[in-house]
Amino acid sequence: MIEIKNLTVDLGDFVLNDASLKVEEGEYFIILGPTGAGKTVLLETIAGLYPAKSGQVWLDDQDITRLEPEKRGIAFVYQDHVLFPHLSVWDNIVFGLKRLKKSKAEIRETAGWVIDLLRISHLVKRKPDTLSGGEKQKVALARALVIQPRVLLLDEPLSALDPETKETVQRELRRIHDQLGLTIVHVTHDFEEAVSMGDRIAVIGEGRVVQIGTPQEIFRQPNSEFVARFAMARNITLADVQDGEGENAFAFVGETKIEVVTELRGKHRLSLRPEDILVSTEPFKSSARNSFKGPITHVLDKGSILYLTINVPPELVCLVTRHSYEEMNLNKGGEVYVTFKASAVHVF
């Protein structure tokens, strides 16, 4: 559907360098990365708002690299909605149809269908400044969908919303996507948002696409320290990986020997997710091959969950629920056991 081939965009103070990726038809594709990574530049280049220094943008087997933005059949929704403040919601929604010189009957039919789809018929007579953030985002979506685009581009569409509204709009976006089978490319810096919404994710850092994969591949199998840290693995360390028992290997972090599943040998990085570590006050009997004892050196309280830092060494960040924390009577300075499977450790 969309294919980016070795795309370079030079804006002087920022360069998107040699980016390549492919978005399948009907896919909900996420572009994920920190602020300043080049996410929006890539999105705007797909839309035709920036010229490519080199490389190509293809849409449905057509090279659109030099095609004017209005001829691409692409709709773009920015995080700040960009609604016309002097127009009613209805006039905002039908603005694109009027520019396309659609008849009044076509406008009524198409706009009515999109308004029903987004469940915003009660808003059509209001002005944008009377709407909530979530309502504005729905109106912006309606304005984009009404022109029946081939592709919908979303630039940080949820970043300005409060948590409850954000969840509501997330569900709406997935519902619209699933109902229409529309190809959506969604930019975000929020890893949890990316994992919950995307069919696949492209991670961008410093103007480069550094990894593309399913949410679980990015989540469980980061290909670099940058991706591991951005995916909130939290436990990332350098180890010396040596032959172990059977198919497993031993990764030495100082004097600590951690059993892992990998064919790699030598100096490599390990990553271990906090939720994959079991914390207990007594030795835990299980099939897990790694168990260590150490003191709790730090407690980060997140409300319903807590992150405990436990010095094995190395220091491991572990996730526990508030119920478990209180039931085990855990506190900073107390000693606990940490247990995790060899397969839970990712070596890269």
DOTI-88549 format. One record per residue (C-alpha): residue number from 0; residue in one letter; x, y, z. Coordinates in steps of 0.1 Angstrom, whole numbers, always signed. Example, Ala and Ser with C-alpha at 12.3 -4.5 7.8 and 13.67 -1.06 7.14 Angstrom:
DOTI-88549
+-----+----+-------+-------+-------+
:   i : aa :  east : north :    up :
+-----+----+-------+-------+-------+
:   0 :  a :  +123 :   -45 :   +78 :
:   1 :  s :  +137 :   -11 :   +71 :
+-----+----+-------+-------+-------+
***
This chain:
DOTI-88549
+-----+----+-------+-------+-------+
:   i : aa :  east : north :    up :
+-----+----+-------+-------+-------+
:   0 :  m :    +0 :    +0 :    +0 :
:   1 :  i :   +26 :   +25 :   +11 :
:   2 :  e :   +63 :   +19 :    +5 :
:   3 :  i :   +91 :   +42 :   +15 :
:   4 :  k :  +123 :   +34 :    -3 :
:   5 :  n :  +156 :   +48 :   +10 :
:   6 :  l :  +140 :   +82 :   +17 :
:   7 :  t :  +162 :  +111 :   +27 :
:   8 :  v :  +148 :  +145 :   +37 :
:   9 :  d :  +172 :  +173 :   +44 :
:  10 :  l :  +157 :  +202 :   +64 :
:  11 :  g :  +191 :  +218 :   +72 :
:  12 :  d :  +190 :  +215 :  +110 :
:  13 :  f :  +175 :  +180 :  +107 :
:  14 :  v :  +179 :  +151 :   +83 :
:  15 :  l :  +157 :  +121 :   +79 :
:  16 :  n :  +182 :   +96 :   +66 :
:  17 :  d :  +177 :   +66 :   +43 :
:  18 :  a :  +143 :   +56 :   +57 :
:  19 :  s :  +127 :   +24 :   +43 :
:  20 :  l :   +94 :    +8 :   +54 :
:  21 :  k :   +63 :    -8 :   +40 :
:  22 :  v :   +28 :    -4 :   +52 :
:  23 :  e :    +3 :   -30 :   +41 :
:  24 :  e :   -32 :   -22 :   +28 :
:  25 :  g :   -56 :   -20 :   +57 :
:  26 :  e :   -29 :   -20 :   +83 :
:  27 :  y :   -28 :    +1 :  +115 :
:  28 :  f :    +8 :   +11 :  +114 :
:  29 :  i :   +26 :   +30 :  +142 :
:  30 :  i :   +56 :   +52 :  +138 :
:  31 :  l :   +72 :   +54 :  +173 :
:  32 :  g :  +100 :   +75 :  +186 :
:  33 :  p :  +111 :  +103 :  +210 :
:  34 :  t :  +106 :  +140 :  +204 :
:  35 :  g :  +128 :  +152 :  +175 :
:  36 :  a :  +134 :  +117 :  +161 :
:  37 :  g :  +118 :  +125 :  +127 :
:  38 :  k :   +84 :  +110 :  +130 :
:  39 :  t :   +64 :  +140 :  +119 :
:  40 :  v :   +89 :  +148 :   +91 :
:  41 :  l :   +84 :  +112 :   +77 :
:  42 :  l :   +46 :  +116 :   +79 :
:  43 :  e :   +46 :  +150 :   +63 :
:  44 :  t :   +68 :  +137 :   +35 :
:  45 :  i :   +44 :  +109 :   +28 :
:  46 :  a :   +17 :  +136 :   +26 :
:  47 :  g :   +38 :  +156 :    +2 :
:  48 :  l :   +45 :  +186 :   +25 :
:  49 :  y :   +83 :  +181 :   +23 :
:  50 :  p :  +103 :  +173 :    -8 :
:  51 :  a :  +126 :  +143 :    -7 :
:  52 :  k :  +163 :  +148 :   -13 :
:  53 :  s :  +165 :  +112 :   -24 :
:  54 :  g :  +145 :   +80 :   -23 :
:  55 :  q :  +109 :   +74 :   -32 :
:  56 :  v :   +74 :   +73 :   -18 :
:  57 :  w :   +51 :   +47 :   -34 :
:  58 :  l :   +13 :   +44 :   -29 :
:  59 :  d :    -6 :   +15 :   -45 :
:  60 :  d :   +23 :    +8 :   -69 :
:  61 :  q :   +24 :   +45 :   -80 :
:  62 :  d :   +55 :   +66 :   -74 :
:  63 :  i :   +40 :   +97 :   -57 :
:  64 :  t :   +74 :  +113 :   -46 :
:  65 :  r :   +69 :  +144 :   -67 :
:  66 :  l :   +31 :  +144 :   -68 :
:  67 :  e :   +12 :  +174 :   -54 :
:  68 :  p :    -2 :  +168 :   -19 :
:  69 :  e :   -39 :  +174 :   -30 :
:  70 :  k :   -36 :  +146 :   -57 :
:  71 :  r :   -23 :  +119 :   -33 :
:  72 :  g :   -56 :  +110 :   -17 :
:  73 :  i :   -41 :  +112 :   +17 :
:  74 :  a :   -58 :  +128 :   +47 :
:  75 :  f :   -37 :  +143 :   +76 :
:  76 :  v :   -49 :  +149 :  +112 :
:  77 :  y :   -26 :  +169 :  +135 :
:  78 :  q :   -24 :  +167 :  +173 :
:  79 :  d :   -38 :  +202 :  +177 :
:  80 :  h :   -68 :  +195 :  +154 :
:  81 :  v :   -64 :  +227 :  +133 :
:  82 :  l :  -101 :  +234 :  +131 :
:  83 :  f :  -114 :  +266 :  +116 :
:  84 :  p :  -126 :  +285 :  +147 :
:  85 :  h :  -151 :  +308 :  +129 :
:  86 :  l :  -169 :  +278 :  +113 :
:  87 :  s :  -194 :  +255 :  +128 :
:  88 :  v :  -186 :  +218 :  +133 :
:  89 :  w :  -207 :  +210 :  +102 :
:  90 :  d :  -189 :  +235 :   +81 :
:  91 :  n :  -155 :  +223 :   +93 :
:  92 :  i :  -165 :  +187 :   +84 :
:  93 :  v :  -177 :  +195 :   +49 :
:  94 :  f :  -150 :  +220 :   +40 :
:  95 :  g :  -130 :  +195 :   +20 :
:  96 :  l :  -161 :  +183 :    +1 :
:  97 :  k :  -169 :  +219 :    -9 :
:  98 :  r :  -134 :  +224 :   -22 :
:  99 :  l :  -139 :  +193 :   -43 :
: 100 :  k :  -170 :  +209 :   -57 :
: 101 :  k :  -193 :  +181 :   -46 :
: 102 :  s :  -231 :  +187 :   -49 :
: 103 :  k :  -252 :  +195 :   -19 :
: 104 :  a :  -268 :  +161 :   -21 :
: 105 :  e :  -234 :  +144 :   -21 :
: 106 :  i :  -222 :  +166 :    +8 :
: 107 :  r :  -253 :  +157 :   +29 :
: 108 :  e :  -250 :  +120 :   +22 :
: 109 :  t :  -212 :  +117 :   +28 :
: 110 :  a :  -210 :  +140 :   +57 :
: 111 :  g :  -240 :  +124 :   +73 :
: 112 :  w :  -225 :   +90 :   +70 :
: 113 :  v :  -192 :  +101 :   +87 :
: 114 :  i :  -210 :  +120 :  +114 :
: 115 :  d :  -230 :   +89 :  +122 :
: 116 :  l :  -199 :   +68 :  +121 :
: 117 :  l :  -182 :   +90 :  +147 :
: 118 :  r :  -214 :   +96 :  +167 :
: 119 :  i :  -211 :  +134 :  +167 :
: 120 :  s :  -245 :  +144 :  +153 :
: 121 :  h :  -252 :  +164 :  +185 :
: 122 :  l :  -222 :  +186 :  +178 :
: 123 :  v :  -228 :  +198 :  +143 :
: 124 :  k :  -242 :  +232 :  +151 :
: 125 :  r :  -215 :  +241 :  +177 :
: 126 :  k :  -183 :  +261 :  +172 :
: 127 :  p :  -149 :  +245 :  +179 :
: 128 :  d :  -142 :  +266 :  +210 :
: 129 :  t :  -172 :  +250 :  +228 :
: 130 :  l :  -158 :  +215 :  +223 :
: 131 :  s :  -138 :  +193 :  +246 :
: 132 :  g :  -104 :  +179 :  +234 :
: 133 :  g :  -119 :  +146 :  +226 :
: 134 :  e :  -148 :  +162 :  +207 :
: 135 :  k :  -124 :  +183 :  +187 :
: 136 :  q :  -103 :  +153 :  +178 :
: 137 :  k :  -135 :  +135 :  +165 :
: 138 :  v :  -144 :  +165 :  +144 :
: 139 :  a :  -109 :  +166 :  +129 :
: 140 :  l :  -112 :  +129 :  +121 :
: 141 :  a :  -146 :  +134 :  +105 :
: 142 :  r :  -132 :  +162 :   +83 :
: 143 :  a :  -104 :  +139 :   +72 :
: 144 :  l :  -126 :  +108 :   +66 :
: 145 :  v :  -153 :  +127 :   +47 :
: 146 :  i :  -130 :  +130 :   +16 :
: 147 :  q :  -127 :   +92 :   +16 :
: 148 :  p :   -89 :   +91 :   +16 :
: 149 :  r :   -68 :   +62 :    +5 :
: 150 :  v :   -46 :   +66 :   +36 :
: 151 :  l :   -52 :   +84 :   +69 :
: 152 :  l :   -21 :  +100 :   +86 :
: 153 :  l :   -24 :  +108 :  +123 :
: 154 :  d :    +3 :  +129 :  +140 :
: 155 :  e :    +2 :  +124 :  +178 :
: 156 :  p :   -36 :  +124 :  +178 :
: 157 :  l :   -39 :  +115 :  +215 :
: 158 :  s :   -11 :  +134 :  +231 :
: 159 :  a :   -32 :  +164 :  +242 :
: 160 :  l :   -60 :  +143 :  +258 :
: 161 :  d :   -66 :  +134 :  +294 :
: 162 :  p :   -62 :   +97 :  +302 :
: 163 :  e :  -100 :   +89 :  +302 :
: 164 :  t :  -106 :  +107 :  +269 :
: 165 :  k :   -75 :   +92 :  +254 :
: 166 :  e :   -88 :   +57 :  +260 :
: 167 :  t :  -121 :   +66 :  +245 :
: 168 :  v :  -106 :   +80 :  +214 :
: 169 :  q :   -82 :   +50 :  +211 :
: 170 :  r :  -112 :   +27 :  +211 :
: 171 :  e :  -129 :   +49 :  +184 :
: 172 :  l :   -98 :   +49 :  +162 :
: 173 :  r :   -96 :   +11 :  +163 :
: 174 :  r :  -133 :    +8 :  +157 :
: 175 :  i :  -132 :   +31 :  +127 :
: 176 :  h :  -101 :   +13 :  +114 :
: 177 :  d :  -117 :   -21 :  +117 :
: 178 :  q :  -151 :   -10 :  +103 :
: 179 :  l :  -137 :    +7 :   +73 :
: 180 :  g :  -106 :   -14 :   +67 :
: 181 :  l :   -87 :   +19 :   +62 :
: 182 :  t :   -49 :   +21 :   +61 :
: 183 :  i :   -38 :   +43 :   +90 :
: 184 :  v :    -3 :   +55 :   +98 :
: 185 :  h :    -2 :   +69 :  +134 :
: 186 :  v :   +27 :   +88 :  +149 :
: 187 :  t :   +33 :   +87 :  +187 :
: 188 :  h :   +60 :   +89 :  +213 :
: 189 :  d :   +40 :   +68 :  +238 :
: 190 :  f :   +51 :   +32 :  +238 :
: 191 :  e :   +20 :   +19 :  +256 :
: 192 :  e :    -2 :   +36 :  +230 :
: 193 :  a :   +18 :   +20 :  +202 :
: 194 :  v :   +16 :   -15 :  +216 :
: 195 :  s :   -21 :   -12 :  +223 :
: 196 :  m :   -31 :    +1 :  +189 :
: 197 :  g :    -6 :    -9 :  +162 :
: 198 :  d :    -6 :   -40 :  +140 :
: 199 :  r :   +31 :   -32 :  +134 :
: 200 :  i :   +55 :    -6 :  +147 :
: 201 :  a :   +85 :   +13 :  +132 :
: 202 :  v :  +108 :   +27 :  +158 :
: 203 :  i :  +126 :   +59 :  +147 :
: 204 :  g :  +156 :   +75 :  +165 :
: 205 :  e :  +178 :  +104 :  +154 :
: 206 :  g :  +163 :  +104 :  +119 :
: 207 :  r :  +167 :   +67 :  +112 :
: 208 :  v :  +143 :   +38 :  +112 :
: 209 :  v :  +160 :   +14 :  +137 :
: 210 :  q :  +135 :   -15 :  +140 :
: 211 :  i :  +102 :   -26 :  +124 :
: 212 :  g :   +81 :   -54 :  +139 :
: 213 :  t :   +49 :   -64 :  +156 :
: 214 :  p :   +43 :   -49 :  +190 :
: 215 :  q :   +55 :   -81 :  +207 :
: 216 :  e :   +87 :   -82 :  +186 :
: 217 :  i :   +95 :   -46 :  +196 :
: 218 :  f :   +84 :   -53 :  +232 :
: 219 :  r :  +102 :   -86 :  +237 :
: 220 :  q :  +130 :   -86 :  +211 :
: 221 :  p :  +145 :   -51 :  +208 :
: 222 :  n :  +175 :   -50 :  +184 :
: 223 :  s :  +194 :   -23 :  +201 :
: 224 :  e :  +198 :    -6 :  +235 :
: 225 :  f :  +179 :   +24 :  +221 :
: 226 :  v :  +149 :    +3 :  +213 :
: 227 :  a :  +151 :   -16 :  +246 :
: 228 :  r :  +152 :   +16 :  +266 :
: 229 :  f :  +124 :   +31 :  +246 :
: 230 :  a :  +103 :    +0 :  +251 :
: 231 :  m :  +108 :    +4 :  +289 :
: 232 :  a :  +127 :   -29 :  +293 :
: 233 :  r :  +144 :   -10 :  +323 :
: 234 :  n :  +169 :   -38 :  +329 :
: 235 :  i :  +196 :   -35 :  +303 :
: 236 :  t :  +232 :   -45 :  +310 :
: 237 :  l :  +264 :   -57 :  +293 :
: 238 :  a :  +273 :   -94 :  +298 :
: 239 :  d :  +299 :  -120 :  +287 :
: 240 :  v :  +279 :  -148 :  +272 :
: 241 :  q :  +296 :  -182 :  +274 :
: 242 :  d :  +286 :  -219 :  +267 :
: 243 :  g :  +262 :  -233 :  +292 :
: 244 :  e :  +242 :  -264 :  +298 :
: 245 :  g :  +224 :  -280 :  +269 :
: 246 :  e :  +209 :  -254 :  +246 :
: 247 :  n :  +212 :  -227 :  +271 :
: 248 :  a :  +242 :  -203 :  +277 :
: 249 :  f :  +255 :  -185 :  +308 :
: 250 :  a :  +257 :  -147 :  +307 :
: 251 :  f :  +282 :  -133 :  +333 :
: 252 :  v :  +275 :   -99 :  +347 :
: 253 :  g :  +304 :   -94 :  +371 :
: 254 :  e :  +303 :  -125 :  +394 :
: 255 :  t :  +266 :  -131 :  +387 :
: 256 :  k :  +258 :  -160 :  +364 :
: 257 :  i :  +225 :  -157 :  +345 :
: 258 :  e :  +212 :  -186 :  +324 :
: 259 :  v :  +199 :  -174 :  +290 :
: 260 :  v :  +186 :  -189 :  +258 :
: 261 :  t :  +208 :  -177 :  +229 :
: 262 :  e :  +232 :  -188 :  +202 :
: 263 :  l :  +253 :  -156 :  +207 :
: 264 :  r :  +286 :  -157 :  +225 :
: 265 :  g :  +309 :  -130 :  +237 :
: 266 :  k :  +301 :   -95 :  +248 :
: 267 :  h :  +265 :   -87 :  +243 :
: 268 :  r :  +236 :   -67 :  +259 :
: 269 :  l :  +209 :   -83 :  +280 :
: 270 :  s :  +174 :   -69 :  +285 :
: 271 :  l :  +149 :   -82 :  +310 :
: 272 :  r :  +114 :   -67 :  +315 :
: 273 :  p :  +103 :   -58 :  +351 :
: 274 :  e :   +71 :   -78 :  +347 :
: 275 :  d :   +90 :  -110 :  +339 :
: 276 :  i :  +107 :  -111 :  +373 :
: 277 :  l :   +89 :  -127 :  +402 :
: 278 :  v :   +96 :  -112 :  +437 :
: 279 :  s :   +92 :  -133 :  +468 :
: 280 :  t :  +103 :  -133 :  +504 :
: 281 :  e :  +111 :  -170 :  +503 :
: 282 :  p :  +129 :  -191 :  +477 :
: 283 :  f :  +103 :  -197 :  +449 :
: 284 :  k :  +100 :  -233 :  +436 :
: 285 :  s :   +95 :  -232 :  +398 :
: 286 :  s :  +110 :  -243 :  +365 :
: 287 :  a :  +127 :  -209 :  +362 :
: 288 :  r :  +165 :  -213 :  +360 :
: 289 :  n :  +175 :  -180 :  +376 :
: 290 :  s :  +170 :  -171 :  +412 :
: 291 :  f :  +189 :  -146 :  +433 :
: 292 :  k :  +187 :  -128 :  +466 :
: 293 :  g :  +193 :   -91 :  +473 :
: 294 :  p :  +181 :   -60 :  +492 :
: 295 :  i :  +155 :   -36 :  +479 :
: 296 :  t :  +174 :    -4 :  +472 :
: 297 :  h :  +146 :   +18 :  +458 :
: 298 :  v :  +108 :   +18 :  +456 :
: 299 :  l :   +90 :   +38 :  +428 :
: 300 :  d :   +53 :   +40 :  +437 :
: 301 :  k :   +30 :   +42 :  +406 :
: 302 :  g :    -3 :   +38 :  +424 :
: 303 :  s :   -17 :    +4 :  +415 :
: 304 :  i :   +18 :    -9 :  +408 :
: 305 :  l :   +53 :    -4 :  +422 :
: 306 :  y :   +88 :    -7 :  +407 :
: 307 :  l :  +113 :   -22 :  +431 :
: 308 :  t :  +151 :   -19 :  +425 :
: 309 :  i :  +168 :   -50 :  +439 :
: 310 :  n :  +206 :   -52 :  +440 :
: 311 :  v :  +217 :   -88 :  +430 :
: 312 :  p :  +241 :   -73 :  +416 :
: 313 :  p :  +234 :   -61 :  +390 :
: 314 :  e :  +205 :   -39 :  +401 :
: 315 :  l :  +172 :   -53 :  +387 :
: 316 :  v :  +140 :   -33 :  +384 :
: 317 :  c :  +110 :   -55 :  +392 :
: 318 :  l :   +73 :   -48 :  +390 :
: 319 :  v :   +48 :   -58 :  +417 :
: 320 :  t :   +12 :   -50 :  +423 :
: 321 :  r :    +3 :   -29 :  +454 :
: 322 :  h :   -16 :   -59 :  +467 :
: 323 :  s :   +15 :   -81 :  +466 :
: 324 :  y :   +37 :   -53 :  +480 :
: 325 :  e :   +15 :   -50 :  +510 :
: 326 :  e :    +8 :   -87 :  +515 :
: 327 :  m :   +46 :   -95 :  +516 :
: 328 :  n :   +52 :   -64 :  +538 :
: 329 :  l :   +80 :   -52 :  +515 :
: 330 :  n :  +100 :   -21 :  +523 :
: 331 :  k :  +133 :    -4 :  +512 :
: 332 :  g :  +162 :   -23 :  +527 :
: 333 :  g :  +144 :   -56 :  +531 :
: 334 :  e :  +159 :   -87 :  +513 :
: 335 :  v :  +139 :  -106 :  +487 :
: 336 :  y :  +143 :  -133 :  +461 :
: 337 :  v :  +140 :  -125 :  +424 :
: 338 :  t :  +132 :  -154 :  +400 :
: 339 :  f :  +130 :  -154 :  +362 :
: 340 :  k :  +131 :  -178 :  +333 :
: 341 :  a :  +162 :  -181 :  +311 :
: 342 :  s :  +139 :  -175 :  +281 :
: 343 :  a :  +128 :  -141 :  +296 :
: 344 :  v :  +163 :  -127 :  +291 :
: 345 :  h :  +167 :  -112 :  +256 :
: 346 :  v :  +203 :  -112 :  +243 :
: 347 :  f :  +213 :   -88 :  +215 :
+-----+----+-------+-------+-------+
***
